[in-house]
Amino acid sequence: MGAIAFYVFLAGALCAAAGIILQLSGSAAFSRFNARDSKELAGLSGLRVSAIFGIAVGLIFSGSHTHYTEAKRNLLEEVQQIGTFYILVSNSPGYPNSRRIRENLLQYAQASALELDRPESADQSAETTNALLFKICKLATANPQNAAATDWLQTQLQGTCSRLIELRGKKRVWALTNSTETPFWIFFAIAFGFLAFLLGVFERRPLNLIFSGLFYFVAGATVILIYWMSDPYHGPSRLDSTPFAQLIAKLHTLDKGS
């Protein structure tokens, strides 16, 4: 959390510095023209650009936050599904391949946690982890004796397998893509620079510089949060493996007790 706060502050400070420099440049440029006419022109164009800028940043921020929240929800659901899978099998010792399924589930949880802790190596380990999940599902859905209890358990495990495969697929796709596209970053840079330059039409009073500096700071802090939330699996704000670590510890406890 400390690292995130530092980088958010740094991004805000850098944007504030860049904005003040552009504003001072605009002030020097507008000083050659009639102050009243310049302010009227800046007011008309600046109002439109600032409205579009605010709406665009707000919408992208909302979308990025939704993307990040869903990725976190999927991670917690994956942990819950693995735990449910393990408990169902561990409470059915007569189920075929029960011990092997539990061992593989534990390995899968450890592999998933490692991918979160070391996202740079996730691409290399993805095929092995995918094969492990396939192996678990194949063992769990093998056709055993047609006892009623076994049929029910197999149906539950099939549903859990389907959901785990879906969650695994989402995580791999989202880890390789970014929800915010390049055009937004280009738009942000152009609109931010234009507005900062345009604010130079106002007199260089301390109060004007303070309020505009706050605007630049908030814009910088917001854009770095958008950048991070667009990619929940990399960077300082990436999802951590704490839920998997807690699950693994619990599974070890269950395994010792059985």
Beta strands, then each sheet from edge to edge (+ up, - down):
end
